[in-house]
Amino acid sequence: MASSTDPEPKITGFAKYYNSSTTQGRANVALTTIGGLAALGLYLYFKPKKSKQVSEK
């Protein structure tokens, strides 16, 4: 455990980069969210459109 004199707890692993304890961790979460939404938007915008099939009589 972290001692009481440490200003920040010792964080390791995934939580070191994505946490709500530090300013940098909150910024990483926000940037990841914005990047994910931008990637989803670009995918939906640029994906191939389905063509309508015309049935012949």
N, C-alpha and C positions, 0 to 999 in steps of 0.2 A: 504494500500500500504506500501511497505517497505520504510524506511527512507533512506536518502542519505548516512548515516554513516555506514549502514550495508554492509559488503563486499559481501554477497550473498542475493538475494531476498528470501522472505519467500515462499517456495514451499511446497504444501500440496498434499495429495492424490497420485494418480498414478505417477504424474510428479515428485514427491519427489525421486523416485527410478529410473526412466527412463527419463533422460533429457539430453540436450546438454550443460547445463550451468556449471555443475560440473564434475570433473574428475571421481568421483565415479558413477555418472549417465551415463557418456559415457562408462565406463567399464561395467556397468550392461547391457546396450544395446548391446554391443559387445558380452558379454558372453551369453546373451539370443539368439542372432542370431546364434552363433556357436553351442550352445546346440540344437537349433531347426533344424539346418542343419544336425547335427550328428544324431539326433533322426529320421529324415526323411531317411537318408542314411541307418541306421540300419533296419528300417522298410522295405525299399525296398530290402535289402539284405536278410533278414530272412523271408519274407512273403512266404506262401506256393506257390510252382510253380504249374501252371496249367498243368495237365497231358493231353497228346494228346489221343484222343479217336480213336481207330482203328475200322473201320466199318467192320462188317462181311458180307460176300457175301452169 
